[in-house]
């Protein structure tokens, strides 16, 4: 990756994070708030890529780390959804 590419990727990630926070705290639109809530999570996950945004790091390693981050998100999301389903079944069994 060239220095220009690395700088562009790093600044894009930071811009996404800043824009997400602005969307969350704006008082005008619930749609923008919802978009901000989703993109702040994406930005936080993408922020893990910032240390790899330097000259000489191959783009392939950036893609590899992105895949690992998405895998971790998928596992965490699956655990959260699975836990919620089990909790709903537990509550339903208590009610009769």
Helices and strands as residue ranges (DSSP letters): H 3-25, H 30-46, G 47-52, H 59-95
